[in-house]
Amino acid sequence: DKFYAASFVGKKVVTTGSTLQLKNDGDEGEVLFKLDEDAAKVLVRVLDEKNNVIGEMWRDGMSGGAHQITWDGVALDGSPAVKGKY
């Protein structure tokens, strides 16, 4: 499984081998990723096991290096994400 972590203007950052496990529908999950350099705007996407985008989070002004943000467990359509691997 792969967890595609973040992209920002002109660049894309992808972590490999990372998964998020929701034990219950709508649980929060910690998303870990690394940026090679500072980014004015970052889009973090959460994908399901079939590589469908389930959630998105935007962040402004992030520095290069390791980051951790919390996904609220809410799918793009506003419903709680179902339990499982992401």
C-alpha positions in Angstrom: 0.0 0.0 0.0 1.1 3.5 -0.7 -0.1 6.7 0.9 0.2 9.7 -1.4 0.9 12.4 1.0 1.2 15.8 -0.5 1.7 18.0 -3.5 2.4 21.6 -3.9 2.8 24.1 -6.7 5.2 22.6 -9.3 6.2 19.7 -7.2 4.8 16.5 -5.7 5.9 14.7 -2.6 4.9 11.0 -2.1 5.6 8.8 0.9 5.9 5.1 0.4 4.7 2.3 2.5 2.6 4.4 4.9 -0.9 3.5 5.8 -3.5 4.9 8.0 -5.9 2.6 9.7 -9.3 3.8 10.8 -10.7 1.5 13.5 -14.1 3.0 13.3 -16.1 5.0 10.7 -15.1 8.7 10.9 -12.1 8.2 13.2 -9.3 10.8 13.0 -5.9 9.7 11.6 -2.4 11.1 11.7 -0.8 11.8 8.3 3.0 11.9 8.2 4.9 13.3 5.2 8.1 15.0 4.3 8.6 18.1 2.0 11.9 18.4 0.2 11.7 22.2 0.5 9.5 25.0 1.7 6.1 25.2 0.1 3.7 28.1 -0.1 0.7 25.8 -0.4 0.4 22.1 0.3 -2.4 19.7 -0.7 -2.5 16.4 1.3 -4.7 13.7 -0.1 -6.0 10.6 1.6 -6.6 7.7 -0.7 -8.5 4.4 -0.1 -7.1 1.0 -1.0 -8.3 1.4 -4.6 -6.4 4.7 -4.9 -9.6 6.8 -4.9 -9.2 10.2 -3.3 -11.3 10.2 -0.1 -10.0 13.2 1.8 -8.1 16.4 1.2 -6.4 19.0 3.4 -4.8 22.2 2.4 -2.1 23.9 4.4 -0.3 27.2 3.7 3.3 28.1 4.3 5.0 24.8 5.3 8.7 24.5 5.7 10.8 21.7 4.3 11.1 18.6 6.4 8.9 16.2 8.3 5.3 17.0 9.1 2.4 15.5 10.9 -1.2 16.7 10.4 -4.5 15.2 11.5 -7.2 14.1 9.0 -10.6 14.5 10.6 -11.9 11.3 9.1 -14.5 13.1 6.9 -14.8 12.0 3.3 -14.9 14.6 0.4 -18.7 14.2 0.3 -19.0 15.1 4.0 -19.8 11.6 5.3 -17.6 9.8 7.8 -14.9 7.8 6.1 -15.5 4.1 6.6 -13.2 2.1 8.8 -10.3 0.4 7.0 -6.9 1.2 5.5 -6.0 4.4 3.8 
